[in-house]
Amino acid sequence: MAIPKTKTLETPQERLELAKRYLQNAKEILKKAGYDRRTGIYVDVKYVSEASGTAYLAALEALKALFLWERLVDGRSLNLKLKKVDMYDRLLKGVSRIGKDKDVLRVLFNEVYHILHLGGYYRELRNKKAIDAGFESVAKIIKIVERHVKIKS
């Protein structure tokens, strides 16, 4: 039996596709949580936590695509340099080719970190409006990165 070839994740486009897959998976997971319309709270914390973590990974992958595209890191050192969240912010400050979108990305990433990573994943945040806002911020990050990576390849 042949071992399947593993996908590389060395190009910005490959990282961006992975980000989209993570976000789609997160949306499917979140559907399983169910929510109480009366209170506006997601019911099953397990699925909210799993979906929040997966959506957060989508944001990280989109930013990795941007960092590769900007040549702030290379594919080999990417995971070594990006072990802590403060490195993402530091590298975002160094992004130069996307103009004012850099500031927007920094704000969106901060929201995603606090809402989805800390709130949804670690602290059992189940407020539907908050979690949904976190997911929207991830989608915006992906859209911004995709626009720049595709336009200025």
C-alpha positions in Angstrom: 0.0 0.0 0.0 1.4 3.4 -1.0 1.7 6.1 1.5 -0.3 9.2 0.3 1.8 12.2 -0.5 1.4 14.9 2.1 0.4 18.4 1.1 2.9 21.1 1.4 2.0 24.3 3.1 4.9 26.4 1.8 3.0 28.9 -0.4 0.7 31.7 0.7 -2.0 30.2 -1.4 -1.8 26.8 0.3 -1.9 28.4 3.7 -4.9 30.5 2.7 -6.8 27.4 1.4 -6.1 25.7 4.7 -7.5 28.8 6.5 -10.7 28.5 4.5 -11.0 24.8 5.3 -10.6 25.5 9.0 -13.2 28.2 8.9 -15.7 25.9 7.1 -15.0 23.1 9.5 -15.5 25.5 12.4 -18.9 26.5 11.1 -20.0 22.9 10.7 -18.9 22.2 14.3 -20.7 25.2 15.7 -24.0 24.1 14.1 -23.9 21.0 16.4 -23.8 23.3 19.5 -27.4 24.4 19.1 -28.6 27.6 20.7 -31.4 28.8 22.9 -33.2 31.6 21.0 -34.7 32.9 24.2 -31.4 33.5 25.9 -29.1 33.8 22.8 -26.7 31.3 24.3 -25.2 28.3 22.5 -26.3 25.2 24.4 -23.4 22.7 24.1 -20.1 24.2 25.4 -18.0 21.3 24.0 -19.0 22.2 20.4 -18.6 26.0 21.0 -15.1 25.4 22.4 -14.1 23.1 19.5 -15.5 25.5 16.9 -13.9 28.5 18.5 -10.5 26.8 18.5 -10.8 25.7 14.9 -11.9 29.2 13.8 -9.0 30.7 15.6 -6.6 28.4 13.7 -8.2 29.7 10.5 -7.2 33.2 11.4 -3.6 32.0 12.3 -3.3 30.2 8.9 -4.5 33.3 7.0 -1.9 35.4 8.8 0.8 32.9 8.0 -0.2 33.2 4.3 0.3 36.9 4.6 3.6 36.6 6.3 4.9 34.2 3.7 3.6 36.5 0.9 5.4 39.4 2.6 8.5 37.3 3.0 8.6 38.0 6.7 9.2 34.3 7.3 9.9 31.4 5.1 8.1 28.1 5.0 10.8 26.2 7.0 10.9 28.7 9.9 7.2 29.6 10.0 6.2 27.3 12.9 9.4 27.9 14.8 8.9 31.7 14.8 5.2 31.7 15.4 4.9 29.8 18.7 3.4 32.7 20.7 0.6 35.1 19.9 2.8 38.1 20.4 4.9 37.1 17.4 1.8 37.4 15.2 1.3 40.9 16.4 5.0 41.7 16.0 5.0 40.4 12.4 1.7 42.2 11.6 3.5 45.4 12.6 6.2 44.6 10.0 3.7 44.1 7.1 4.3 46.8 4.6 2.6 46.0 1.3 -1.1 46.1 2.3 -1.5 49.8 3.4 -4.2 50.6 5.9 -5.4 47.0 5.9 -2.5 46.3 8.3 -4.3 48.3 11.0 -7.6 46.5 10.3 -6.0 43.1 10.5 -4.4 44.0 13.8 -7.8 45.0 15.3 -9.5 41.9 13.8 -6.8 39.6 15.1 -7.1 41.1 18.6 -10.8 40.4 18.5 -10.4 36.9 17.3 -7.8 36.2 20.0 -10.0 37.5 22.8 -13.4 36.3 21.7 -12.6 32.9 20.2 -9.3 31.8 21.6 -9.7 33.1 25.2 -13.5 33.3 25.5 -14.9 30.6 23.3 -12.1 28.0 23.7 -10.8 28.5 27.2 -13.4 30.3 29.2 -16.7 28.7 28.0 -18.1 31.8 26.4 -21.4 30.7 24.8 -23.0 34.1 23.9 -24.2 33.6 20.3 -23.6 37.3 19.3 -20.1 37.3 20.6 -19.1 34.0 19.1 -20.7 34.9 15.8 -18.8 38.2 15.8 -15.6 36.3 16.3 -16.4 34.1 13.3 -17.1 37.2 11.2 -13.8 38.7 12.2 -12.0 35.5 11.0 -13.9 35.7 7.7 -12.8 39.3 7.3 -9.2 38.4 8.0 -9.3 35.7 5.3 -10.9 38.1 2.8 -8.3 40.8 3.4 -5.4 38.4 3.1 -6.9 36.7 0.0 -7.4 40.1 -1.7 -3.7 41.0 -1.3 -2.2 37.6 -1.9 -4.2 37.2 -5.2 -3.8 40.7 -6.5 -0.1 41.2 -5.8 1.4 37.7 -6.1 
